[in-house]
Amino acid sequence: MKLIDKMINCTVNGMEITVEKGTSVLDAAAKAGVHIPTLCHLNLHDLNAVNQSANCRVCVVEDDNSGRLVPSCSQEVYDGMKIETDSMKAVMGRRTSLELLLSNHPQDCLTCVKNLDCELQSLAHEMNIKEIHYQGEKMQHPIDTTSQAIHKDPNKCIMCRRCITMCNDVQTVGVLSPLKRGFDVVVATAFHMDMGDTSCTYCGQCVSVCPTGALAEMDASSKVWKRLNNPKKHVIVQVAPAVRVALGEEFGYDPGEISTGKVVSALRRLGFDTVFDTNFGADLTIVEEAKELVDRIEKDGPLPMLTSCCPAWVQFIEQQFPELLDVPSTCKSPQSMVGSLAKTYYAEQNNIDPEDITMVSIMPCIAKKAEAAREELSVEGHYNVDYVLTTRELARMIKEAAIDFNTLRDGTFDQLLGESTGAAAIFGTTGGVIEAASRTAYEMVTGKELKQVDFKDLRGIDGIREATIEMNGTKLRIGIAHELGNARKLLEEIRDGKSHFDAIEIMACPGGCIGGGGQPYHHGDSNILKKRAESIYKIDLGTELRKSHENPMVKKVYKDFLGSPGSKRAKDLLHTTYSAKERI
Amino acid sequence: MRVESLDALKKWKDNIPSPDTKTIRILACAGTSCLSSDSDLIIERLKEQIEKHSLDTKVELVRTGCVRLCGQGPLLLMEPEEITYVKVHLDDVDEIVEKHLLNGETVERLLYTDPKRNEIIKAAKNMDFYKKQKRIALLNCGSIDPWNIEHYVQNDGYEALATVLAENSPQDVVDIIKESGLRGRGGGGFSTGMKWGFTLQEKSDEKYMICNADEGDPGAFMDRSIIEGDPHALIEAMVIGGYATGAKEGLIYIRAEYATSIEPLRKAIEDAREYGFLGENIFNSGFDFDLEIKLGAGAFVCGEETALIHSMEGQRGEPSTKPPFPSQKGYRGKPSTVNNVETLANIPVILRKGAKWFSSIGTEESKGTKVFALAGNVRNIGLVEVPMGTTFREIVFEIGGGHPDGKDIKAIQIGGPSGGVITEEYFDTPIDYDSLDSIGAMMGSGGMIVMDEDSDMVEIAKFYLDFTQDESCGKCTPCRIGTKRMYEILERLTNMEGDPDDLERLRTLGENIQSSSLCGLGQSAPNPVLSTMEYFAEEYEAYAYRTKKTKYSVDPEKCIGCTKCKRVCPTDCISGDVRQAHTIDESECIACGACYDVCPKDAIIKP
C-alpha cells in the first residue's frame, strides 16, 4: 500500500491534519498540539502493555459529524472526522465523569501515599474541579494488608482496570478481576480471597500503573525508623542496581540520571551504620551461577538453567510450573547473598553479634519484600534480610528526614560488601544477568580472556529474545524473557519440549528491575524505562572491571571465608530451595 | 428421516393428517403466564378425563404456546367452533369435559364478557383484543404444538429454507431482507438486511450466526413466547441467516431462567437435526449448519451484543467499544451476526410471502409488525402484535380496552428501562422507530406499560433507575456511579429530603450519562427520568419544593358526615360528628386510601 493510501484527513478543533489510518483520536489530537486528558488509558508501547478499554470516559471528545461523544483513547480517526475536544458537550462529559469518580473517592489526599503523585488528583487540578456536584454513598470495602508486599485499598479504586491488564494480559497471573456489578463492582481476587492467599507473585506491576492510592507497597519505613533509632542495633543497608538510576526522579532529576553517590550519602544521613552494595551480591551470584551452569552442562543437566534473582518469577514458577522446579538456579538472589554474608562473614570479621544486625534492602521491587520473608532464606528464625524498602519508600524517608538530596556529596559504599563490577550493574535490566553470567562462564569454560565483553545480541526490549554464544566450540543457547506472560510462553515451550536452551534469564517486570513495581512511577511513559536502561549500561561501560569474577572483594570472600565457588559453605549460605505452591 | 428436498418436504406435509372437522381440537395455552396459573395441571386433568371417557378419537388436546390474552388466562380454545374459555380453573375441567366434550354444550360461565358492551363473546377472533392484531412474528404462537415438528411443517415450516437453499445465493437473501425493510426488533432498529450484508462481505474461515434471546426488559416476554410457542420458526430463521451471512455455526444465547423456553427449543433442535434441517448438507444443498444453545446468567447488560458475545466466550458480560462491530470481530474474534428472536421470527414468513408483501405492511420507514407486551393499568393484559404505524390509542383503548375502572390514562411507558413516557398528546402518534425517537421515547424491545391518573411518575422513574443502576455492569464511570447518583437524588426527592437544585442536578447528570456512557444501557438509562421530567415537571417540583401532598384530606364542602370513612380508617385518624364535615389528622394518616374508596360523595382528596 502506498503511503498516501494509508493517510487520512481530519480536523481537530478546526485544525486540519493528516494522520495514518488506525491512529487514535488521542494521538491525532496530540499531533495537532491538542492535549486530551486521560485516566484509564495506558500504553507502554514496546512493552506491549496496553489498557484502552475506554471505561473512565475522561477522554471523551465530540465527533462533530455525529454529535456523539467518543472515547479518544480507543476511537480510531476516520477520513473526514471532525474532532472537537473543547465543545461544551465534550467538556461537560469529561467533567461529569471525573466528578463522579471523585464523588466515590475518600478524598483523603493529604494523608494518602500517592499525595502529589496521583493521576486522579492531577486531573482534578488540570480540569479545575472546585466543586463536586454529585454526592452520595461511597464504596466501603475492607483494606487488604494480608500479603507482605501489596497494600490494597479498593475504596480508592477508580476502576481504570490498568492493574487487571497488567495482572491478566501482561503477567498472565490473573489474580485481579472485576467482581460484582453496578456501583458494587470492585477489583478483587477470586472469592474475595486475601491477597496473601492468592497466586499473586507480588511483581507489583499493578501498583506501578495504579493511578491512585488503591494499590501501593506495604510501607516498611516506620519499622526501619525504629531500628535506626535503636542504638543497640547495627543497621546495614544495601542498594540494588536499578535504584541508583531511578531515585533521582523523585528529586527532580531527569529520568535515568545516575545518583549512586548521593544515594549512599543519603543513607548514611538517615543513620544507617553500614552501606553495602547489592551489586556486590550480584557479582557473587554470577560467580556461583556460572559455576552451577558449567557444572550442569558438564553433568548433562538439568538444562536449561534459569536465573533465580527475580522473586516474582520464583513465585510464578513455584505456583504455575511446579513440575519445572529443578530448572531454576539454586542461587539465592543478590539481596539474600549480601544479607547472608553480612550476618556471617561481615559479623565475624567485625566482631558483631549477628543478632544485633538489622539488614535493610533498598529495592526497585515489591516482591523482594515477600522474598525476604521466605522461610528458605532464614537461619533459625533469622532472616537474611529483615526489611525491604522500595525506591519510593526510600525517597519518602529522605524527604521526611529533610535531607536536601540535590546538594548531597557523593559517598562510597562500605567494605567488605561494597565493591562491584560493571557486570553487576547490568543486573538491573532485562538481559543483564545473563550477559554478566556469560562473561564469567566464558572465561570459566574456555580459560581464555574474554576481550569483547559486550554481548549486544542479549540486549534489547523484545519480550522474548534468543541468542547463541560460542565457547570453545560449544554453543551455549540462551533465552531471555521479561514480563511473566513472555516467561510463561517460554516455559510452556520448554515443558512441551519444543524449545531447547542451556540458560535462560527471566525478569518479571517490563524492562527488568528498572521497571520494577517499587520504582518511581512512570505514569505510562515507557521512555523513562528506556532512559534508566541506558544509564545501567553507562555504569557498566564506565566501570574498570566488567566481569564479576574479577571483583577483588569477591575473590577475597572466597579466599577468606567461602573457599571456592560451589563449596559446601557457599552452598549453605548462598543457595536455596524451591517448593511447589498450589494457589488460585 | 432426512428430508432431502422441497418436494419431499411438501409430500411429507401433505401426508400429515389434518384434524377432522368432527374432532374437537383443544388448544390449551401453556405460555408462561398461563403456566403460572396452573395451566399445566389443567392440561393434565383434561388428558386424564379424555382418557377416562375414551374421547381420544374425538378430541385432540394440543398444548400450545402463548395465546396472548394473558390477563384472561388460563385460556382454552375449543376448535372448530373457536369457543374460547377464559380464566379456567382446575375445578372447571370436569364441567368442560362433561358439557363441552361429552354433550356438545358450551360452558357459558367461562366465556369472555366484553366489559365495554357487557356482552358475551364466544370466539376469540371476535374480541376487540384480537381484532386489530396482525400476526407475523407470532404467526404460529398459540396455534400449534411447539413440541411437534409436524405442526410446524403443516404450517409451511421449513419451506422458506428449502426454497432459499435451492434457488438463492446468500447475496439474494441479503437483498430480499434489505428490500423487505425489516429492522431489528431488539431495540436499535437497525436494518437486518444491512447487518447480514456486512457479515457476508467479511472474509473469514469462520463466521457465527447468533440469536439474542437474552430478553431482559422488565415486563417484556415476546421473545420467550416465540421460543416457547414456535421454536422451529427461530431455527429455520437461524439456518437461513447462517446461509445468508456465510456462517456454519449458530448460537442461541438464552438466559438460564427461561427454562420453559429452553426445553422445547432443545427438543426442536433435536428434531430439526433428525429431519436434516440442521447438520450437514441441508436439503442436499451442500450447506452445513448447526446450532448450539448458550445459557446466560440473566444479566440485563448481556442483551447488548458485545456484552453478549463476551459472555458466550466465558468472559465477564461487559460491553466493549464499537467499532469493531460484531460483523467484523465478534464471537471468538470472527465475523458474527447478532439478531434478536422477534426479528428472526419474521424471516421465514418474509421469504415465503416475499419482501414486497412484508414492506406493504407498516409505515414508510418501519415495515411489518411489532409485538408489544401490554401491561399496567389496562384491561387486556398480554402480547399484542400490530402493524407498525398503529397508534397508542388503538393499542391501549381498542386492543387493551382502556382502563379497567375507567380512570384517565396519564401516560404510557414504552421501551422499558431504556425508554420513556408518552403523554396523552401523543396517543395518536403512529408507532414506529422514528416517530418514537422524535418524541423522546424508543421502541426498545416493546414493553408497554399503561399508567393511570394515580401513578406517581417520579416513583416510576425511580423504579426504572433502580433497575438500571443495579443491572449496570459497572465498567464505565457515568453508568456505574452516575446512575447510582441519579437514583440517590430521586430517593432524596421522594423522601421529601431534596431541594430545588436537585432538579437541575438530575437533568444535567442524566444528559451527561446519555452522552458519555459506553454502551446502550448507560446511554439510555436516564431516559425514564428525563422524559418524565419533561412531561411531568410539576410532579418533580412538588417533591423538590416539598409541596407534594402525601396524606389524604377531606373536602368539607362535599363531606356529608356519613362516617363511613371514619369507620374504615385503620389508624382512627378521622374525626367528626354525624352529618358534620369530617377531618383527617394527617400526622396519623398512612395514606392507605380506605377512606377514599368508601366515600360516597368524592369528598376525600387524594394526595
Chai-1 contact restraints between the chains, C-beta under 6 A:
chainA,res_idxA,chainB,res_idxB,connection_type,confidence,min_distance_angstrom,max_distance_angstrom,comment,restraint_id
A,A54,B,T321,contact,1.0,0.0,6.0,A-B,restraint_1
A,N55,B,K475,contact,1.0,0.0,6.0,A-B,restraint_2
A,N55,B,C476,contact,1.0,0.0,6.0,A-B,restraint_3
A,C56,B,T477,contact,1.0,0.0,6.0,A-B,restraint_4
A,R57,B,C476,contact,1.0,0.0,6.0,A-B,restraint_5
A,R57,B,T477,contact,1.0,0.0,6.0,A-B,restraint_6
A,R57,B,P478,contact,1.0,0.0,6.0,A-B,restraint_7
A,R57,B,S516,contact,1.0,0.0,6.0,A-B,restraint_8
A,V60,B,S516,contact,1.0,0.0,6.0,A-B,restraint_9
A,L69,B,S515,contact,1.0,0.0,6.0,A-B,restraint_10
A,L69,B,S516,contact,1.0,0.0,6.0,A-B,restraint_11
A,S74,B,T321,contact,1.0,0.0,6.0,A-B,restraint_12
A,M92,B,N512,contact,1.0,0.0,6.0,A-B,restraint_13
A,G93,B,N512,contact,1.0,0.0,6.0,A-B,restraint_14
A,G93,B,S515,contact,1.0,0.0,6.0,A-B,restraint_15
A,G93,B,S516,contact,1.0,0.0,6.0,A-B,restraint_16
A,T96,B,N512,contact,1.0,0.0,6.0,A-B,restraint_17
A,S97,B,T477,contact,1.0,0.0,6.0,A-B,restraint_18
A,S97,B,P478,contact,1.0,0.0,6.0,A-B,restraint_19
A,L100,B,T477,contact,1.0,0.0,6.0,A-B,restraint_20
A,L100,B,I481,contact,1.0,0.0,6.0,A-B,restraint_21
A,L100,B,G482,contact,1.0,0.0,6.0,A-B,restraint_22
A,L101,B,T477,contact,1.0,0.0,6.0,A-B,restraint_23
A,N104,B,I481,contact,1.0,0.0,6.0,A-B,restraint_24
A,Y134,B,R485,contact,1.0,0.0,6.0,A-B,restraint_25
A,G136,B,R485,contact,1.0,0.0,6.0,A-B,restraint_26
A,G136,B,E488,contact,1.0,0.0,6.0,A-B,restraint_27
A,R181,B,C473,contact,1.0,0.0,6.0,A-B,restraint_28
A,R181,B,G474,contact,1.0,0.0,6.0,A-B,restraint_29
A,G182,B,Q469,contact,1.0,0.0,6.0,A-B,restraint_30
A,G182,B,D470,contact,1.0,0.0,6.0,A-B,restraint_31
A,G182,B,S472,contact,1.0,0.0,6.0,A-B,restraint_32
A,G182,B,G474,contact,1.0,0.0,6.0,A-B,restraint_33
A,F183,B,K484,contact,1.0,0.0,6.0,A-B,restraint_34
A,V185,B,G474,contact,1.0,0.0,6.0,A-B,restraint_35
